């Protein structure tokens, strides 16, 4: 198995990726579209063979800045029009449609390629028509007003990550976030002000979300983060979110609206501990309920705080 050391090189390589929200494309070569992390929606043109996918920016053609991805994770070769994916001894493995690539496997139009914790969908031709489906998908899974993922997408990801966490493959924590006194904001300043507050809060949180995490609207003024980090690191992330929101008061029609959030953090590892011999195994609803109960503790404890135990 290849050794995966951090890349200390400082070389910055210009990327050929492009957001799907941009204009149409004339490109007819195969493409990968990234689904996860801060780069979700970016397109990688596969215009040659022997394409390296990985985290080492100065070596690979498909650069994914995520700690779960090895420096040189996998390679894509073309035999005529057939794409062949070969794992390069990556620590967290390569998967096609959740089936591990042991040595090499064919990649077919519409397949989901997963490297570490990052998913990319493969399209045989990167024309605007071919990418229309993916754009529609993103519109379906994103809250268009707030530019964050919707609850349905978060639940889909949570199911997948929970299975991996149960198998011991990844860490998984669930962070529940609720705006404090949001009804009072709507009642005092109006619903337009409430919408602006939601937008500003999301805009302040998004830069804190790592490529290994998922930030979504859970409902109303509630949000969630699926964190791929251990509990201590996820609690630290929750505290950064709390502090950032507290410091980012919203200006509306000459008035300053103070905003705070309360948070609850729960780890899947907590649920699995000591449950291996139980008839009923924990599920994602148990994880959500635990985080929600801790969010309630934060509310009861005075709001504007993080509870993790």
Secondary structure as a PSIPRED ss2 file (coil, helix, strand):
# PSIPRED VFORMAT (PSIPRED V4.0)

   1 X C   1.000  0.000  0.000
   2 X C   1.000  0.000  0.000
   3 X C   1.000  0.000  0.000
   4 X C   1.000  0.000  0.000
   5 X C   1.000  0.000  0.000
   6 X C   1.000  0.000  0.000
   7 X C   1.000  0.000  0.000
   8 X C   1.000  0.000  0.000
   9 X C   1.000  0.000  0.000
  10 X C   1.000  0.000  0.000
  11 X C   1.000  0.000  0.000
  12 X C   1.000  0.000  0.000
  13 X C   1.000  0.000  0.000
  14 X C   1.000  0.000  0.000
  15 X C   1.000  0.000  0.000
  16 X C   1.000  0.000  0.000
  17 X C   1.000  0.000  0.000
  18 X C   1.000  0.000  0.000
  19 X E   0.000  0.000  1.000
  20 X C   1.000  0.000  0.000
  21 X C   1.000  0.000  0.000
  22 X C   1.000  0.000  0.000
  23 X C   1.000  0.000  0.000
  24 X C   1.000  0.000  0.000
  25 X C   1.000  0.000  0.000
  26 X C   1.000  0.000  0.000
  27 X C   1.000  0.000  0.000
  28 X C   1.000  0.000  0.000
  29 X C   1.000  0.000  0.000
  30 X E   0.000  0.000  1.000
  31 X E   0.000  0.000  1.000
  32 X E   0.000  0.000  1.000
  33 X E   0.000  0.000  1.000
  34 X E   0.000  0.000  1.000
  35 X C   1.000  0.000  0.000
  36 X C   1.000  0.000  0.000
  37 X C   1.000  0.000  0.000
  38 X C   1.000  0.000  0.000
  39 X C   1.000  0.000  0.000
  40 X C   1.000  0.000  0.000
  41 X C   1.000  0.000  0.000
  42 X E   0.000  0.000  1.000
  43 X E   0.000  0.000  1.000
  44 X E   0.000  0.000  1.000
  45 X E   0.000  0.000  1.000
  46 X E   0.000  0.000  1.000
  47 X C   1.000  0.000  0.000
  48 X C   1.000  0.000  0.000
  49 X C   1.000  0.000  0.000
  50 X C   1.000  0.000  0.000
  51 X E   0.000  0.000  1.000
  52 X E   0.000  0.000  1.000
  53 X E   0.000  0.000  1.000
  54 X E   0.000  0.000  1.000
  55 X C   1.000  0.000  0.000
  56 X C   1.000  0.000  0.000
  57 X C   1.000  0.000  0.000
  58 X C   1.000  0.000  0.000
  59 X C   1.000  0.000  0.000
  60 X C   1.000  0.000  0.000
  61 X C   1.000  0.000  0.000
  62 X E   0.000  0.000  1.000
  63 X E   0.000  0.000  1.000
  64 X C   1.000  0.000  0.000
  65 X C   1.000  0.000  0.000
  66 X C   1.000  0.000  0.000
  67 X C   1.000  0.000  0.000
  68 X C   1.000  0.000  0.000
  69 X C   1.000  0.000  0.000
  70 X C   1.000  0.000  0.000
  71 X C   1.000  0.000  0.000
  72 X C   1.000  0.000  0.000
  73 X C   1.000  0.000  0.000
  74 X E   0.000  0.000  1.000
  75 X E   0.000  0.000  1.000
  76 X E   0.000  0.000  1.000
  77 X E   0.000  0.000  1.000
  78 X E   0.000  0.000  1.000
  79 X E   0.000  0.000  1.000
  80 X C   1.000  0.000  0.000
  81 X C   1.000  0.000  0.000
  82 X E   0.000  0.000  1.000
  83 X E   0.000  0.000  1.000
  84 X E   0.000  0.000  1.000
  85 X E   0.000  0.000  1.000
  86 X E   0.000  0.000  1.000
  87 X E   0.000  0.000  1.000
  88 X C   1.000  0.000  0.000
  89 X C   1.000  0.000  0.000
  90 X C   1.000  0.000  0.000
  91 X C   1.000  0.000  0.000
  92 X C   1.000  0.000  0.000
  93 X C   1.000  0.000  0.000
  94 X E   0.000  0.000  1.000
  95 X E   0.000  0.000  1.000
  96 X E   0.000  0.000  1.000
  97 X C   1.000  0.000  0.000
  98 X C   1.000  0.000  0.000
  99 X E   0.000  0.000  1.000
 100 X E   0.000  0.000  1.000
 101 X C   1.000  0.000  0.000
 102 X C   1.000  0.000  0.000
 103 X C   1.000  0.000  0.000
 104 X E   0.000  0.000  1.000
 105 X E   0.000  0.000  1.000
 106 X E   0.000  0.000  1.000
 107 X E   0.000  0.000  1.000
 108 X C   1.000  0.000  0.000
 109 X C   1.000  0.000  0.000
 110 X C   1.000  0.000  0.000
 111 X C   1.000  0.000  0.000
 112 X E   0.000  0.000  1.000
 113 X E   0.000  0.000  1.000
 114 X E   0.000  0.000  1.000
 115 X E   0.000  0.000  1.000
 116 X C   1.000  0.000  0.000
 117 X C   1.000  0.000  0.000
 118 X E   0.000  0.000  1.000
 119 X E   0.000  0.000  1.000
 120 X E   0.000  0.000  1.000
 121 X E   0.000  0.000  1.000
 122 X E   0.000  0.000  1.000
 123 X E   0.000  0.000  1.000
 124 X C   1.000  0.000  0.000
 125 X C   1.000  0.000  0.000
 126 X C   1.000  0.000  0.000
 127 X C   1.000  0.000  0.000
 128 X H   0.000  1.000  0.000
 129 X H   0.000  1.000  0.000
 130 X H   0.000  1.000  0.000
 131 X H   0.000  1.000  0.000
 132 X H   0.000  1.000  0.000
 133 X H   0.000  1.000  0.000
 134 X H   0.000  1.000  0.000
 135 X H   0.000  1.000  0.000
 136 X H   0.000  1.000  0.000
 137 X H   0.000  1.000  0.000
 138 X H   0.000  1.000  0.000
 139 X H   0.000  1.000  0.000
 140 X H   0.000  1.000  0.000
 141 X H   0.000  1.000  0.000
 142 X E   0.000  0.000  1.000
 143 X E   0.000  0.000  1.000
 144 X C   1.000  0.000  0.000
 145 X C   1.000  0.000  0.000
 146 X C   1.000  0.000  0.000
 147 X C   1.000  0.000  0.000
 148 X E   0.000  0.000  1.000
 149 X E   0.000  0.000  1.000
 150 X C   1.000  0.000  0.000
 151 X H   0.000  1.000  0.000
 152 X H   0.000  1.000  0.000
 153 X H   0.000  1.000  0.000
 154 X H   0.000  1.000  0.000
 155 X H   0.000  1.000  0.000
 156 X H   0.000  1.000  0.000
 157 X H   0.000  1.000  0.000
 158 X H   0.000  1.000  0.000
 159 X H   0.000  1.000  0.000
 160 X H   0.000  1.000  0.000
 161 X H   0.000  1.000  0.000
 162 X H   0.000  1.000  0.000
 163 X H   0.000  1.000  0.000
 164 X H   0.000  1.000  0.000
 165 X H   0.000  1.000  0.000
 166 X H   0.000  1.000  0.000
 167 X C   1.000  0.000  0.000
 168 X C   1.000  0.000  0.000
 169 X C   1.000  0.000  0.000
 170 X C   1.000  0.000  0.000
 171 X C   1.000  0.000  0.000
 172 X C   1.000  0.000  0.000
 173 X E   0.000  0.000  1.000
 174 X E   0.000  0.000  1.000
 175 X E   0.000  0.000  1.000
 176 X E   0.000  0.000  1.000
 177 X E   0.000  0.000  1.000
 178 X E   0.000  0.000  1.000
 179 X E   0.000  0.000  1.000
 180 X C   1.000  0.000  0.000
 181 X C   1.000  0.000  0.000
 182 X H   0.000  1.000  0.000
 183 X H   0.000  1.000  0.000
 184 X H   0.000  1.000  0.000
 185 X H   0.000  1.000  0.000
 186 X H   0.000  1.000  0.000
 187 X H   0.000  1.000  0.000
 188 X H   0.000  1.000  0.000
 189 X H   0.000  1.000  0.000
 190 X C   1.000  0.000  0.000
 191 X H   0.000  1.000  0.000
 192 X H   0.000  1.000  0.000
 193 X H   0.000  1.000  0.000
 194 X H   0.000  1.000  0.000
 195 X H   0.000  1.000  0.000
 196 X H   0.000  1.000  0.000
 197 X H   0.000  1.000  0.000
 198 X H   0.000  1.000  0.000
 199 X H   0.000  1.000  0.000
 200 X H   0.000  1.000  0.000
 201 X H   0.000  1.000  0.000
 202 X H   0.000  1.000  0.000
 203 X H   0.000  1.000  0.000
 204 X H   0.000  1.000  0.000
 205 X H   0.000  1.000  0.000
 206 X H   0.000  1.000  0.000
 207 X C   1.000  0.000  0.000
 208 X C   1.000  0.000  0.000
 209 X C   1.000  0.000  0.000
 210 X C   1.000  0.000  0.000
 211 X C   1.000  0.000  0.000
 212 X C   1.000  0.000  0.000
 213 X C   1.000  0.000  0.000
 214 X E   0.000  0.000  1.000
 215 X E   0.000  0.000  1.000
 216 X E   0.000  0.000  1.000
 217 X E   0.000  0.000  1.000
 218 X E   0.000  0.000  1.000
 219 X E   0.000  0.000  1.000
 220 X C   1.000  0.000  0.000
 221 X C   1.000  0.000  0.000
 222 X E   0.000  0.000  1.000
 223 X E   0.000  0.000  1.000
 224 X E   0.000  0.000  1.000
 225 X E   0.000  0.000  1.000
 226 X E   0.000  0.000  1.000
 227 X E   0.000  0.000  1.000
 228 X C   1.000  0.000  0.000
 229 X C   1.000  0.000  0.000
 230 X C   1.000  0.000  0.000
 231 X H   0.000  1.000  0.000
 232 X H   0.000  1.000  0.000
 233 X H   0.000  1.000  0.000
 234 X H   0.000  1.000  0.000
 235 X H   0.000  1.000  0.000
 236 X H   0.000  1.000  0.000
 237 X H   0.000  1.000  0.000
 238 X H   0.000  1.000  0.000
 239 X H   0.000  1.000  0.000
 240 X H   0.000  1.000  0.000
 241 X H   0.000  1.000  0.000
 242 X H   0.000  1.000  0.000
 243 X H   0.000  1.000  0.000
 244 X H   0.000  1.000  0.000
 245 X H   0.000  1.000  0.000
 246 X H   0.000  1.000  0.000
 247 X C   1.000  0.000  0.000
 248 X C   1.000  0.000  0.000
 249 X C   1.000  0.000  0.000
 250 X E   0.000  0.000  1.000
 251 X E   0.000  0.000  1.000
 252 X E   0.000  0.000  1.000
 253 X C   1.000  0.000  0.000
 254 X C   1.000  0.000  0.000
 255 X E   0.000  0.000  1.000
 256 X E   0.000  0.000  1.000
 257 X E   0.000  0.000  1.000
 258 X C   1.000  0.000  0.000
 259 X C   1.000  0.000  0.000
 260 X C   1.000  0.000  0.000
 261 X E   0.000  0.000  1.000
 262 X E   0.000  0.000  1.000
 263 X E   0.000  0.000  1.000
 264 X E   0.000  0.000  1.000
 265 X E   0.000  0.000  1.000
 266 X E   0.000  0.000  1.000
 267 X E   0.000  0.000  1.000
 268 X H   0.000  1.000  0.000
 269 X H   0.000  1.000  0.000
 270 X H   0.000  1.000  0.000
 271 X H   0.000  1.000  0.000
 272 X H   0.000  1.000  0.000
 273 X C   1.000  0.000  0.000
 274 X C   1.000  0.000  0.000
 275 X C   1.000  0.000  0.000
 276 X C   1.000  0.000  0.000
 277 X C   1.000  0.000  0.000
 278 X C   1.000  0.000  0.000
 279 X C   1.000  0.000  0.000
 280 X C   1.000  0.000  0.000
 281 X C   1.000  0.000  0.000
 282 X C   1.000  0.000  0.000
 283 X C   1.000  0.000  0.000
 284 X H   0.000  1.000  0.000
 285 X H   0.000  1.000  0.000
 286 X H   0.000  1.000  0.000
 287 X H   0.000  1.000  0.000
 288 X H   0.000  1.000  0.000
 289 X H   0.000  1.000  0.000
 290 X H   0.000  1.000  0.000
 291 X H   0.000  1.000  0.000
 292 X H   0.000  1.000  0.000
 293 X H   0.000  1.000  0.000
 294 X H   0.000  1.000  0.000
 295 X H   0.000  1.000  0.000
 296 X H   0.000  1.000  0.000
 297 X H   0.000  1.000  0.000
 298 X H   0.000  1.000  0.000
 299 X H   0.000  1.000  0.000
 300 X H   0.000  1.000  0.000
 301 X C   1.000  0.000  0.000
 302 X C   1.000  0.000  0.000
 303 X C   1.000  0.000  0.000
 304 X C   1.000  0.000  0.000
 305 X C   1.000  0.000  0.000
 306 X E   0.000  0.000  1.000
 307 X E   0.000  0.000  1.000
 308 X C   1.000  0.000  0.000
 309 X C   1.000  0.000  0.000
